[in-house]
Amino acid sequence: MSGLSDIIKKPRMIIWLALLLLSLSALLFNGLLFGVDFEGGTIFQIELEESVSTTQMDTITSIVSQRLDAFGLSDTKVNPLGDDLIAAQIAETDVKKIEQLENILKTQARFEALIDGQLLFKGSDIKQIFQDGANGFGVSQEGDARFTWRLPFLLSQEAAASFSKGVFHRCTSIGFDPSTGSSYDCDSTYFFIDRPDDGVIILPTAVYTVDNELLFKGNPSENIPVQLDVETLMGNSDVPYLIADSNFTATQLDNLAELKKTKKKALVHSSAPAELRTQLESLGFKVVEIKSDKDEVPWIWSAVGARQVISITPGIANLEPYVENVQNAAIFSQLNITGSSTSAEEATQELKSLQILLETGSLPIGIKSISKQTISPLLGSEFLSTTLLIGFIALIIVSLVLFLRYRKIKLAAPMVIVALSEIVIIAGTLSFMSYRLDLAAVTGILAVVGTGVDDQIVITDELLRGEASAGGSFVNRVKKAFFIIFAAAATTIVTMLPIILFGFGFGKLVGFALTTILGVLIGVFVTRPAFSIIAEYLLKDEN
């Protein structure tokens, strides 16, 4: 027993046992985090409108990652797939959240504020978004049925000056009441996201009629004011449009030919006939079909990217107090975007979505399409059960093979114990790192344990080779075994490291590479040295 107590006191054994205890504690208190493969989730495949450079792809993946993080999601992974595809993986399956997130991801997020077609400021001019109630941020209830949200923000000095001068005196006096003062009819600022400034909109007559009726009625849920019409909306958007049903007139064809000099796209309703599309393509336009999202929302509202229409106040227009000359106009840098909804939940979602888009900025290129694949939590639990079963069967087979090879329990048993301890230490390290295990990562752990058993066989065979009678023979044999082990470990690390450093396009292979490298490092510096001491003790005792 004195020999056994002596080897436990050796530094390599102390390190092994200490890490084993720390790993067990981490697993006990923190547990393991599992990714989409096991807990369920959603994978988005985002197709860009065109191929991009490596620099642009890095920018796009960074913005997509920021949007996912800002949404408060866990286990998010964003990887480029070639030069026009991006894969985004999240641990979320709730239908409403997925729909909201899909709307955020497919938005290029070019935010613009216009009045009469003149740009007042854009999203990049917003320097700060205030997220405290003192500045008005949040959702409040007005009356019994409506919930209003407010998003206060700070403009750059240059943009604030441009806005303040752009809305200067944009109110008309319509009367005076001694008790309340002057009454004004003020113009409105129009906010757009992804306004098609490089396109022309083709509007069918029937859609034009319906949209005019819907715009006139207004829609508080979509932030559409009452008594709006197509002409006013499009005049403020600075996006040209034509009303056509079958074939374009000669005048319209001339207009389109002129517009083609500065516009690339033609946005058409889903009901647009083939004749119109053919004529547009023959003129060189890229035809983009815009579908109606909701029956109660005007098609033209969605097609032009309109989001809010906010009336200017007399104060913002420099009328209260009155400023006569635009050069002396007061500069307003802190403004608000407001909206409303029928429920507090919807209002909060609208506020959060806009906040995320403004904070993360716009993508350098538009999104062509998004497809998604959902992995249910039930399927994920089946993956986990199957993986654990495979691991258990593999452990039994390894134990049987070791026993058949050495015919000695006292040699085979430590190998299995050390292999199990290696799994615990790897799992504990990943738990401490709060790393989420996916199927590839678990496969990497199993692969590392397999190579670990192989290394233990190398150590044991070297120690068993010949009689260990000379004092330094065991040491020399262990050194020889570790030379082989370190060479194999170095080869594995060199093979896996590029996948982590440069191969994020390989997707799930990153998890496999990470756990493989971690397992190899733990093996060669912790578990293999500990096993060599145990094996040396057992074989010396035998001799």
N, C-alpha and C positions, 0 to 999 in steps of 0.2 A: 504493500500500500504506500510505502514511503516513496517508491518510484513513481507511482501515479500522482501523488501530491507534488512531487518535484516537477513533473511536466506541466501540471496545471498552472504552476507559478511562472512558467516561461512566458516572455512578452508576447509571442505570437499566439499562444493559447489565451492569454488575458484579453488581447485585442479581439479575438474571435468571440469569446464568451461575452465580453462587454457589448460588442455590436449586436450580438444575438439578443441580449436582454433589452437593449435600447430599441431594437426593431420590434420585439414582442410588445413593448410598452407603447410604441407608436401605433401598432396595429390595434392594440386594445383600446386606446383612448381616441385615436383619430380614425381608425378604420381605413379601408381602401376606397378610393374614388374610381368609379367606372364611367367610361365614355359612352358614346352613342351606340356602339356595337352591343353593349350589355344593358344599358338603361333606356335605350330608345332615343330617337331624335330625328332630325331632318337634315338632308343633304341637298343644298341648292347648287345647280349648275348654271352659271351666269355666262351668257354669250354676249360679247361686245359687238357693237355695230361694225367694227372693222378691226383689222390686226393692228397691234400697237408695238412700240419698241419696249425693250427691257426696262428702261427707266420709267416709261409710262405705266407698264404693268406693275412695277413696284409701288408706284403712287396709288394705283387703283386698288391693289390688294391691301395696302395700308389703310385707305379710306374705308373699304368694306370691313376690315377688322375693327376699326374705330367705331363704325356704326353698330356692329354686333356687340362690342364691349359696352357702348353707351346704352344699348337696349337692356343691359343687365343680364346677359346670358352667360352660362358657364360652358366649359368644354367647347370652345369655338376654335375652329381651324380653317384658315383660308389659304388655299394653294393655287397658284397659276397652273393652267393646263394648256401648254402651248402659248401662242401669242394672241388668242382671242377668246379664251375660255378661263373661267375661274370656278373653283369648287369651294363652297363654304359649308362647313359642317357645324351643327349646333345640337345641344342636348335639350331639345324642346319639341313637343308633339301637339301642344294645344292648338286647335284649329284657328281660333281667333288671333292668337299671338303670331302664328305662322303667316296668316294672311296680312297682318299689319307689318310684319317684318319683310315680307315679300314686296309690299308696296314701297317700303323704305329702300330696299336693295335695288329695285328696278328704276329708281328715280336718279337721274343724273344730278339733280339738286342745283341747277343754275337759278338762283334766286334773284329776282329783279323787281324793283318798284318803279312804276311808270305813271305818268299823267299826260294825257293827250298824245301818247306815243313817245314822249320824251323820257329818257332814263333819268331817274332821280338818284338811285344808288343800287348797288348789287350786293350779293351775299358776301363777297370778299371785303366789302367796306365795313362789315359789322365786326368790331373789335372785341366786343364782350357781350355775353348774354347774362343778365342778372337773374339769379335763381333764388331770390329772397322775397318774402312777402312785403317787406318794406318798400320795395320798388314796384310792387304790383304783380309779381310773378305768381301764377297759380290759378286755381279754379274757384269760382264763387257762384253762388246761386242767386239768380235775379227772378223774383216772383216764385211761383210754384212749379213752373214747367221748364224753365230754361237755365242752363249752366254756362256761364261765360268764362273763357280762359284768356289769360293775358301773358304775353311774352315780351318783357321789356329788354331792350338792347341798346348798345352804345355804338354810334357811328364814328368813323374816323373824322378828323376835323375837316378834311377836304370834302368828304361825302356829306357831312352835316351842312357845310356851307352851300353845296350844290342843291341839297334837298330844300333848305330854308329859302333859297332864292327861287327855286323852281315852283314852290307853292305860295310865293309872296302875293298877297291880295287876291288869292283864288277863291274869294267869297264875294257874293253880291248882296248888298243891303236890300231887304224886302220890307222893311218897316221899322218903326220905333215905338217902344212902349216905355213911358216914363218910369214905370215900376221895375221893368226888367231890362231896359236898355234896347239897343239895336238888335234886330233879327236878321239873320243872314241865310242865304242859300249857298252852300259851299260845294266846290268840286270835290271829287274823290280821288284817292290814290289807289291804283290797282297793283296788287301783288301777284306775281307769276312765278311758277317753278317749272323749269324746262320749257319756256316759251319757244315755239318753233320759229326763231328769227331767221332761219335759213330755208324756210318753206312757204308755201302758199296753200291755203285751205280751200277745198272744193266742197261747197255746201249744196245738197239737194234742196229743191223747193219745199218739199214736204217737211224735211228736217228743219229748214229755216223757219217755217210757220210754227211748228211745234216748239222750237227753241225760243222764239220770240214770246210765245205765251208763257212758257216756264220761267223765262227771265223776268217777265213783267210781274208774275206772282211772287217771285223771290223764293228763297229756300234758306231759312236760318241755319239748318243743319249743315249746309254746304257753304255758309257765309256769303250767299247771294242776296243782295239787297232787292227790295221791291222796285218796280217800275224801271227795270233795266231793259235794254234791248240789244239786238245783235250789233247794230251800227255803233252804238256807244262803246260796247265791249271791244269790238274789233278796232275802233278808232283809237282807243287807249292802249291796245296791245301792239300797234304798229306792225301787225301781220296782215298781209293782203289776203283777200278771199274773193271767190267767184261763186255765183249761184248758177248751177247747171244740172240738168237731169239726164240728157242722152248725149248729144253732140254739142261741142262748143261752137259758138257763133264765130264769124270771121273776126269781129272785134275782140272777142275773148281770146282767140288764138293769137292775135297780135299782142294783146296784153301779156299772155303767158310767155310768148317769145321774148318780150322785153324783160319780164320777171326772171326768166331763166338765166339772165346775165349775172344775177346776184343770189338767186335761190336755187337750192339743189333738190329739195323734196316737195312732193305734192301730197298733202294729207287728205285722204278721202274717207267718206262714210262707208260702212260695210255694205250698204245698199247700192253703192256706185256701180253702174253697169260696166261691162267689159269694154264698150266703145270708148268711154271716157278714159279709162285706165290706159288703153292702147294709145290714144292720142297724147296723153301725158308722157308716156314712155318714149313715143316717137319724137317728142320735143326735148328729150334728155332728162326729164325729171325722174327721180327715184320715188316710186309710188309707195306710200305708207298707209296702211289701213288702220283707222282708229275705230275701235268698237265702243258701243255705248256701255258704260259701266253700270249705271242705274237708270231706271225709267224716269225717275223724278228729277234727274240732273240733266240740264241741257247738254247736248252733244258738243256744241261749240265751246261750252265752258271748259270741258275736259280737254278738247282738242287743242285749245290755245294755251292750256296750262294755267288757267286762272285759279287763284286760291282765296284771295280776300279782296274786298272792296271797302276801303275805310275812308269815311268822310273827313275832310280837313276841318279843323276847328278854327274859329276866328283868331284865337291866340297864336296858333301855329302859323296862320296866314299873316301875322303881324298887323292885325286889325284891333286887337285888344291886349295891350294898349296899341294905339294907332302909330304906325311908323310910315312916314310919307315916302321916303326914298329907299329903293331896294338896296342901295349901297350901305344903308344904315340898318338893314334888317337884322333882327335878333337871330342868332344861330342856335338851332335846336339839335343837339347831338344825341339826346336820350329819347327814344321813341318807343311805341308799343305796337305789337301786332295782336289783334284780338279776334276771337271767334266764339261760337256758341254751339251747344248741342243739347239734346233732350235729356241726357243723363250725365252724371258726374264721371262715370267710367269712360264714356266716349269723349267727353271734353278733355279728360286727362290724357287719353291716347293721342288725340289730335295735337295737344300741346307738346307731348313727349316726342312725337314723330317730327314735328317742325323743329323742335329744339335740336334733335339729333342731326337733322339735315343741315341746319345752319352751323352747328358746331364742328361737324366733320368736313364741311366744304363740298364742292362739286367735283364730280368725276371729270377727267379730261376728255372722255369719250362717252357716248351714250350707250345704253343697254339695249340690245336687240331683243333678247328673250330670256326668260328664267324658267327652268324646269326644276322640279323637286321630287325627292324620293323620301318617303317616311318609313322609319324603322320603329315599329311599335315596341313598347316596354315588354310585352309578352314575348315577342320574338327575341328581344335582348336577353331575357332571363333564360330562354332556351339555349342561346349561345353560351351563356355562362355555365349552365348545367352541363352542356356537352363538353365544354373545355375542361371543366373540373373532372369529369368522368374520364376523358382522354388522359389527363395528367395522372389520375389515380392508376389507370391501367398501365401506363408507361412506367410508373414507379414499381408496380408489381413485377413487370417483365424485367426491368433493370435489376431488381433484387434477385430474381431467379437466375438471371444470367451470371451475376456476380458469384452467387453461391455455387453454380455449376462450374465456374472457372476456377475458383480457389478451394472449393470443398471445405471451407472453414467459415463458420458463422462469425467468428471473432474478427475476420478480415472483411467479410461482406457487410456486416452490420454497421461498422463505422463509416463505410462508404455511403451507405444509404442515409445515415444520420447526418453526415456532413452535407450531402446533397440537399436534404430537407432544410438544414440550417441555412444553406445558400439561398433557397427560395424565400425563407423568412426574412433574411437580411435584405435581399433585393426588394421584397414587398414593403418592408419597413422603411427603407430609404425612399421609395416612391411615395409612400404615405406621408413621410416627413416633407417631401417636396410638393405635396398636394397634386401629384401628377395623376391624370385620369387614364386608367388602363383601357385600351381598346383591344380588339382581337389580335392585331399584329403585335402589340406589346406583350401580351400573354404568350404568344407563340415565341417571341424572342426570349422570354424567361425560360420556357421549356427547352429551347435550343441551347441556351447557356448551361442549363443543368446537365444536359446531355454531354456537352463538351467537358463539363466539370468532372463527371464520372469517368470520362475518357482520360483526363489528366490524372485522376486518382489511380487508375489502372497503370498508367505510365510510372507513377511514383512507386507503387507496390511492386511492379515487375522488376524495376531497377533494384529495389531493396532485396528482392528474393533471388536475384541473379548471383549465384555462387554463395559461398560461405562468408558470412560477415564476421570474420574473426579478427581482422586487423582493426586497430583503434579508430583509424580515420576512414575506413571503407564506407560506412553508412553515410558520412558527411559527403564524401566524393560522389556516391551514387545519387544522393538527393540533389546535389549540384547539377549532375548530369541530367537528371529528370527535369529540373527546373529550367535548364537551358532549352530543352525541347518545349516546355510549357510556355515560357516567355516568348519564344519564337512564334509559336502558334497564336498566342494572344495578340502579339504585335500585328501579325498578318490579319487577324479578324478585325482589330481596331482600325487599321489602315483601310480595310475594305469598307467598313461601316461609316467611318467618319465623313467622307464626302457626301453621303446621303443626308447627314444632318446639316452640314455646313452649306452645301450648294444644291441639294436635291429635294427641296420642298415641293417641287412639282411631282415627286414620286408619291405624295399623299401619305397613305397609311404605312409605307415602308419606313417613314421617319420614326414611328413608334417602335417598330421592330429593331431598327438600328440603335435607338437610344437605350432600350433595355438590354440589348446584346452587349453594347460597350460597357454599360454599368455593371452587368453581370460578370463580364470578363475581368474588369478591374477589381471587383469584390473577390472574385475567385483567385486571381493570381497574387493578390496582396493580403487576403484574409483567410479564406477557407482552405486553399491548397497548402499554404504553410502550416496551418493548424493540423490538417490531415497528415502531413509528412511527419510531424512530431508524434501523432497517435500511431501511425504505421510503424515508425522506428521503434517506439516503445513496445508494441506488440511483437514485432519480429525479434527484437533483442531478447525479450522475455522468453520467446520460444527457443532461442538458441541458448 
